[in-house]
């Protein structure tokens, strides 16, 4: 788990913390990481809702927030992510 940068673009392309003890709400600012391809924060203590700004992550392939304490529905903007392969 952790953070990863793509060698060819030097940008953040993966945030992965599985089985973590992260708590609090999901940061809206992650929506600014437009080249992010994998956002995996499963099995944690995250609360609140999924920010609609995550729909700006046009390169996102995997969004895995499974086994947290999230509430609400999945924002409509997430369904517009054409490269999204895994939503869990």
C-alpha positions as CSV (number, residue, x, y, z in Angstrom):
1,X,0.0,0.0,0.0
2,X,0.9,3.6,-0.2
3,X,1.5,6.2,-2.9
4,X,3.0,5.6,-6.3
5,X,4.1,7.8,-9.2
6,X,4.2,6.8,-12.8
7,X,7.9,6.8,-14.0
8,X,7.1,8.3,-17.4
9,X,4.9,11.2,-16.2
10,X,6.1,11.8,-12.7
11,X,2.6,12.3,-11.4
12,X,0.5,10.6,-8.7
13,X,-1.2,7.6,-10.3
14,X,-2.0,5.4,-7.3
15,X,-3.2,5.9,-3.7
16,X,-3.6,2.5,-2.0
17,X,-4.1,1.9,1.7
18,X,-5.8,-1.5,2.3
19,X,-6.6,-2.6,5.8
20,X,-5.7,0.8,7.1
21,X,-6.7,2.8,10.2
22,X,-7.4,6.0,8.2
23,X,-10.4,7.8,9.6
24,X,-12.4,10.9,8.9
25,X,-14.0,11.9,5.6
26,X,-12.7,11.5,2.1
27,X,-10.7,14.6,1.1
28,X,-12.4,16.6,-1.7
29,X,-8.9,17.6,-2.8
30,X,-8.2,14.2,-4.2
31,X,-10.4,15.2,-7.1
32,X,-7.6,17.5,-8.2
33,X,-5.3,14.6,-8.9
34,X,-6.5,14.3,-12.5
35,X,-4.0,11.7,-13.5
36,X,-4.9,9.3,-10.7
37,X,-5.7,5.9,-12.0
38,X,-6.1,3.8,-8.8
39,X,-7.8,5.0,-5.6
40,X,-7.9,2.1,-3.1
41,X,-8.9,2.9,0.5
42,X,-10.6,-0.3,1.5
43,X,-11.0,-1.8,4.9
44,X,-10.6,1.4,6.9
45,X,-12.6,3.8,9.1
46,X,-13.5,6.4,6.5
47,X,-16.9,8.1,7.1
48,X,-19.1,10.5,5.2
49,X,-20.0,10.5,1.6
50,X,-18.0,10.1,-1.7
51,X,-17.2,13.6,-2.9
52,X,-18.7,14.4,-6.3
53,X,-15.3,15.9,-7.3
54,X,-14.0,12.3,-7.7
55,X,-16.0,12.4,-11.0
56,X,-13.2,14.7,-12.2
57,X,-10.7,11.8,-12.1
58,X,-11.0,11.1,-15.8
59,X,-8.1,8.5,-15.8
60,X,-9.5,6.6,-12.9
61,X,-9.5,2.8,-13.5
62,X,-10.2,1.5,-9.9
63,X,-12.2,3.1,-7.1
64,X,-12.2,0.8,-4.2
65,X,-13.7,2.1,-0.9
66,X,-15.2,-1.1,0.2
67,X,-15.6,-1.9,3.9
68,X,-15.6,1.6,5.3
69,X,-18.3,3.5,7.0
70,X,-19.5,5.6,4.1
71,X,-23.0,6.9,3.8
72,X,-25.2,8.2,1.0
73,X,-25.2,7.2,-2.6
74,X,-22.5,7.1,-5.3
75,X,-22.4,10.5,-7.0
76,X,-23.7,10.7,-10.5
77,X,-20.4,12.2,-11.6
78,X,-18.7,8.8,-10.9
79,X,-20.8,7.1,-13.6
80,X,-19.4,9.4,-16.2
81,X,-15.9,8.1,-15.7
82,X,-15.4,6.2,-19.0
83,X,-12.1,4.4,-18.0
84,X,-13.5,3.2,-14.7
85,X,-13.3,-0.6,-14.7
86,X,-13.7,-1.4,-11.0
87,X,-16.1,0.3,-8.6
88,X,-16.2,-1.4,-5.2
